[in-house]
Amino acid sequence: MKKLYTLVLLTVSMAMLVSCGSSYNIQGSSNVATLDGHKLYLKIIKDESLKNLDSCDVVHGQFLFSGSVDTVCMANLYMDDMSILPVVLETGDISVKLNNTQQVFGGTPLNDKLYSFMKDFDQLQNESMELVHLHDQAIMNGKDMDAVNRQLSAKDAQITQKMDKLVTSFIVENFDNVLGPGVFMMVTANYDVPVFTPWIEDILSKATDRFKNDPYVKQYIEAAEHNQNLMNGMAEQTAPAPPAPGTVEGAAPALPTPSDMAKDNQ
């Protein structure tokens, strides 16, 4: 069976220039008793480090963040060092609901789109997890595991294809707002160093100038070109290979890469 993927999105701040600042208002509620009395933090990446933008206490299951940012950007909600969920800081009233089984957020256009994407991805992830349950159940029932593995592998490949299509289409559809570069960062943060994969080359062949000129995307392309030249003997290694741009110690794990999702089932 292929590895399972946990959809915990990387804390990112992919600033896309807009005409004015954005005033955000996040109204949150929770029925998780252990959250009461804890402090929550709103964090973004700034100057390649994780920064606290705002904080508040959870009181009787309620919490509130409000403020302004120079540009629309993506952030993450944290409790201590644990990432809870991502949120787009944009003008408007953003609602967040936390419970023991799910996290729901929305209320503004980009947050609604991001939540819809996460919900679809989570559904595919659950389908993948169900295959593991079916595999274990088949062993307990003494079934022919060669036949079971062939059947489950075929279903797993279908889920993988859907995951790949979902991530790719989401980035393409959001080239010109923070979500495209943001999810691109979430995917490429899994790479040890920036490289050009067939998936990335496909994305860049379709990309708009605005997407390719995004600070993170542009830095990634430059670093990948440098590494490609090194591998082809067209440049000398005068310093250690640059890390993937935008990766920050303490930031949340990223989305699986399309190549991860396409690996053979184990």
Summary of the structure (lengths in Angstrom):
residues: 266
radius of gyration: 20.2
end to end distance: 4.1
largest distance: 64.2
contacts: 795
relative contact order: 0.17
helix: 41%
strand: 24%
